[in-house]
Amino acid sequence: MRQPFEKLTQVQLILLLVSIVAGIIAIWTATLFLSFFVCMAVVSSFLIEGYIACKKGDIVQAGHQIIRAIILIIFISYLSIT
């Protein structure tokens, strides 16, 4: 029997693997856009994890992940603007 959130968990894992590979390439080429993409992929992973926790009924864990994602979005946006 498949777990109800297996697709979302797979997307989260794919996002993390893509961010690792893109992060290595971003370090190698020193590309700002690719660094921004890597950070947003990690933030998306946090948002997916928060959504899964919310649907499972773990509101505290979901809140932690959502707040973590919001803080990262604000910080990354600030760094990319300045």
C-alpha positions in Angstrom: 0.0 0.0 0.0 1.3 3.4 -0.9 1.6 6.2 1.5 -0.8 9.1 0.9 2.0 11.7 0.6 4.5 9.6 -1.4 4.4 11.9 -4.5 5.1 15.0 -2.4 7.9 13.3 -0.5 9.5 12.3 -3.9 9.2 15.9 -5.1 10.8 17.1 -1.9 13.7 14.6 -2.4 14.1 15.6 -6.0 14.2 19.3 -5.1 17.0 18.6 -2.5 19.0 16.5 -5.0 18.7 19.2 -7.7 19.7 21.9 -5.1 22.8 19.9 -4.2 23.9 19.5 -7.9 23.0 23.1 -8.8 24.8 24.3 -5.6 28.0 22.6 -6.7 27.6 24.1 -10.1 26.9 27.5 -8.6 30.0 27.4 -6.5 32.1 26.3 -9.5 30.8 29.0 -11.8 30.0 31.7 -9.2 26.5 32.4 -10.8 24.2 34.5 -8.7 21.0 33.4 -10.5 21.9 29.7 -9.9 22.6 30.4 -6.2 19.2 32.1 -6.0 17.6 29.0 -7.6 19.3 26.7 -5.2 18.1 28.7 -2.2 14.5 28.7 -3.6 14.6 25.0 -4.2 15.5 24.4 -0.5 12.7 26.8 0.6 10.3 24.9 -1.6 11.4 21.7 0.1 10.6 23.3 3.5 7.2 24.4 2.2 6.4 20.9 1.0 7.5 19.4 4.3 5.3 21.9 6.1 2.3 21.0 3.9 2.8 17.3 4.5 3.0 17.9 8.3 -0.1 20.1 8.2 -2.1 17.4 6.3 -0.9 14.8 8.8 -2.2 16.9 11.7 1.1 18.0 13.1 0.4 21.7 13.2 3.4 22.6 15.4 5.9 20.9 13.0 4.1 22.5 10.0 4.3 25.9 11.6 8.0 25.5 12.2 8.6 24.6 8.6 6.5 27.4 7.2 8.1 30.0 9.5 11.5 28.7 8.5 10.6 29.0 4.8 9.3 32.6 5.2 12.4 33.7 7.1 14.6 32.2 4.3 12.5 33.9 1.6 12.9 37.3 3.3 16.6 36.8 3.9 17.4 35.5 0.4 15.3 38.3 -1.2 17.2 40.9 0.9 20.5 39.5 -0.2 19.6 39.3 -3.8 18.3 42.9 -3.9 21.4 44.4 -2.2 
